[in-house]
Amino acid sequence: MVIMEVKINNEEYATHQIVLKEYISRTTKPILELGSGDSSTRQIHEWTENYILTVDDNEKWLNKYLDLKCDRHDFAMLGEYEDKNWGLVFVDLSTQELRKEAILKYKMQIIL
């Protein structure tokens, strides 16, 4: 059993954090965050030294986190990035349809 201490900023929206932190700790490969957010973007940046690409379909949300941009954390609009051999893909895009498309695209590529 893995027990971790994870600060949850907004309990209603941050229920994924414990699982996300665990899976981040299991990979040394790049991480793709599809959909920036108050309960994931800064946390992923804090929890890993791996390369992170945060992608969003909403430029306003993406711009909220540009202060994190550095050699290991890039940002791009949806459809304007190159795929890598991702170690983890976190899907939290703005609509259910975009989430479904992303899950179908990446579901067979990530095996932990």
C-alpha positions in Angstrom: 0.0 0.0 0.0 1.3 3.4 -1.0 0.5 6.3 1.4 1.2 9.8 0.3 0.6 13.2 1.6 -0.9 15.4 -1.2 -2.2 18.9 -0.7 -5.5 19.1 -2.4 -6.3 22.7 -3.3 -10.0 22.3 -4.2 -11.4 19.0 -3.0 -14.3 19.0 -5.5 -12.0 19.2 -8.5 -8.7 17.8 -7.2 -9.6 14.2 -6.4 -7.2 12.9 -9.1 -4.1 14.3 -7.4 -3.2 11.3 -5.3 -3.3 8.9 -8.3 -1.6 11.5 -10.5 1.3 12.0 -8.1 1.8 8.2 -7.8 1.9 7.6 -11.6 4.2 10.6 -12.1 6.6 9.0 -9.6 6.6 5.8 -11.8 8.0 7.3 -15.0 11.2 8.9 -16.1 9.8 9.7 -19.5 8.2 13.0 -20.7 4.7 13.9 -19.3 1.9 15.2 -21.5 -0.8 17.3 -19.7 -3.8 17.7 -21.9 -5.7 20.5 -20.3 -4.1 22.9 -17.8 -5.8 23.5 -14.5 -5.5 24.8 -11.0 -5.4 21.3 -9.6 -2.8 19.8 -11.9 -0.4 22.1 -13.8 1.6 23.6 -10.9 1.4 20.3 -9.1 2.9 18.3 -12.0 5.6 20.9 -12.3 6.4 20.6 -8.6 6.2 16.7 -8.5 8.7 15.9 -11.2 11.9 16.9 -12.9 10.8 15.1 -16.1 10.0 17.1 -19.3 6.4 18.3 -19.2 4.3 19.6 -22.1 1.1 21.3 -21.1 -1.4 21.5 -23.9 -4.8 23.2 -23.8 -7.7 24.1 -26.2 -8.2 27.4 -24.2 -5.5 30.0 -24.6 -6.7 31.9 -21.5 -6.2 28.9 -19.3 -2.8 28.1 -20.8 -1.6 31.6 -20.2 -2.3 31.3 -16.5 0.6 29.0 -16.1 3.2 30.5 -18.5 5.3 31.6 -15.5 6.3 27.9 -15.2 7.8 27.8 -18.7 11.4 26.6 -18.6 13.7 24.1 -20.2 11.7 21.2 -18.8 8.2 22.6 -19.1 6.7 23.8 -22.4 3.2 25.0 -23.4 1.3 24.6 -26.6 -2.2 25.0 -28.0 -4.1 21.8 -28.8 -3.1 20.6 -32.3 0.2 22.6 -32.3 2.6 20.1 -30.7 4.7 17.1 -31.6 4.1 13.8 -30.0 6.9 12.2 -28.0 7.3 8.8 -26.3 5.2 9.9 -23.4 5.6 8.2 -20.0 2.3 9.6 -18.8 -0.6 11.4 -20.5 -3.0 13.2 -18.1 -6.3 14.1 -19.9 -8.4 16.9 -18.5 -9.4 18.9 -21.6 -12.4 21.3 -21.5 -15.0 19.1 -23.2 -16.0 15.5 -23.0 -15.6 15.1 -26.7 -12.0 16.4 -26.6 -11.3 14.1 -23.7 -12.7 11.1 -25.5 -10.6 11.8 -28.6 -7.4 12.1 -26.5 -8.1 8.9 -24.6 -8.7 7.0 -27.8 -5.5 8.5 -29.3 -3.2 7.6 -26.4 -4.9 4.6 -24.7 -2.6 2.0 -26.4 0.6 4.1 -26.2 1.1 4.3 -22.5 1.7 1.1 -20.5 3.0 1.3 -17.0 
